[in-house]
Amino acid sequence: MACKQVTSALDVEDLSEGEIVDAILCRLEELRHAGCDEPECIVVAARVDVSLDAAVDLVARGCPAGLVLPILL
């Protein structure tokens, strides 16, 4: 599934509320598909300034969701 690329606050400003929610839900689904089932995955998905590919790669390699943001930020 290709998630709408939202990479900054400026990108978010151009989207409707529904499009933002859809983008975050898509990112969450990608993370869950990679094996992320922790509540922290929602926080990672909502951080649209964090590369989804990098986050998915970390999760797929067994990185706990709580460490994904500290590593990528």
LINLINFEN-V473800 format. One line per field, one symbol per residue. ss: DSSP state (2 for helix, 1 for strand, 0 for the rest). phi: phi as a letter, one per 20 degrees, with the letter a starting at -180 (. if undefined). burial: I if it has 16 or more other C-alpha atoms within 10 Angstrom, else O. A space follows every 10 residues. Layout:
BEGIN
ss = ???
phi = ???
burial = ???
END
This chain:
BEGIN
ss = 0000000022 2220002222 2222222222 2220000002 2222220000 0222222222 0000222222 220
phi = .eegfcdbff fffedfgfff ffffffffff ffffoecegf ffffffefee gfffffffff enffgfdffg fee
burial = OOOOOIOOOO OIOOOOOOOI OOIIIIIIII IIOIIIOOOO IIOIIIIIII IIOOIIOIII OOIIIOOIOO OOO
END
